[in-house]
Amino acid sequence: MALPAPLAQFPWRVVIPLAMLVLFGAMVLYSAAGGSLSPYASSHLVRFAVTLVMALIMSYVPIEWARMGAIPAYLATLVLLMAVEAVGALGGGSQRWLNIGPLVLQPSEFMKPGIVLILAAFFHALPVGMIRTWRALLVPLGIMLFPMALVLLQPDLGTALAIGFGGVVVMFLAGIPQKWFIGAGVAGMVAIPLAVMFVLKDYQRQRVLTFLDPESDPLGTGYHITQSKIAIGSGGIFGKGFGNGSQSQLDYLPEPHTDFVFATMAEEWGLIGGLFVLLIFGIVLRWGLSVARDAKDRFSRLLAGGLTATIFFYVAINLLMVMGFAPVVGIPLPFMSHGGSSMLTNMLCIGGLMMVERHNRRMGSSNGFS
């Protein structure tokens, strides 16, 4: 028996695994709050429900509207980023938020999918014959580096890296010569030590040094990584049991509900829980790559590829961070960490992918190719 058209076209392939991941995350947040739905688990579920509706609405937006709206969206976000520098609210030593009436916005979050959108539109409009010219490199770099500089002023290194990663992936997928990436990689290897010493803030520099040798100050700057490793390692294969994680329950583990939520989960659910999380993320990312592969035009392909890469960046950096393989840069784990900004950004990416998938299906059914 065939399903009705609305049900058949519903993006079950991504909604079901996302719902499973969010529900599992809510269980971890429930435990992190000492066995209470508030303040983490309940708001986590509400945010997912609201942003899922937003993503489903986005899926019905014509792809042409998204392409035409790329420049206005980029410019509007730039204005908001500059407004943050002028009148932004301070929090935790950083100036990242705008208070607009009852709303508290973090404009840098919009730039993560925004940079993918504007660069996808740029390369879609760029003649294929110009892809090996300097214009194909310098213009995208300018588009990308300006907002990254504004975000670094806040300061927010993790978000700036996320913006840069999404932009570089779109440039790579667009077909920019690989020799330019190799040259940039060599230049980066030379520039990184200089940036660590002369560009990064003191606390950011200390995070890098702590990553290189966390045991040098286990009760100071290396405390986060040390406690995270203890939590993950003590979980073993099957974990200590739901609600029995000593590192998070006794407040040894910093930020057990945000940046280090994976460590909280691994202590209670063990290797089995970790493999489940990785499996779900694998399903979601595989879906995103299949949407990009099936895209019928250049813009859709670059947009889907860049949005998938943005989600991947969140997942990869957070997992590397909590296991001590990357510096602590404040990147939450998508769909599990408690935080409205992270949920909004990642669901914007999911909504964009749903939009491309619906466009692919529409083009496929009409046998039309761009």
Buried (B, 14 or more C-beta within 10 A) or exposed (E): EEEEEEEEBBBEBBBEBBBBBBBBBBBBBBBBBEEEBEEBBBBBBEBBEBBBEBBBEBBEBEBEEBBEBBBEBBEBBBEBBBBBEEEBBEEEEBBBBBEEEEEEBBBBBBBBBBBBBBBBBBBBEBEEEEBBEEEBBEBBBEBBBBBBEBBBBBBBBBBBBBBBBBBBBBBBBBBBEEEBEEEBEEEEEEEEEEBBEEEBEEEBBBBBBBBEEBEEBEEEBBBBBBBBBBBBEBBEEEBBEBBEBBBBBEEBBBBBBBBBBBBBBBBBBBBEBBEBBEEBBEBBBEBBBBBBEBBBBBBBBBBBBBBBBBBBBBBBBBBBBBBBEBBBBBBBBBBBBBBBBBBBBBBBBBBBBBBBBBBBEBBEEEEEEE
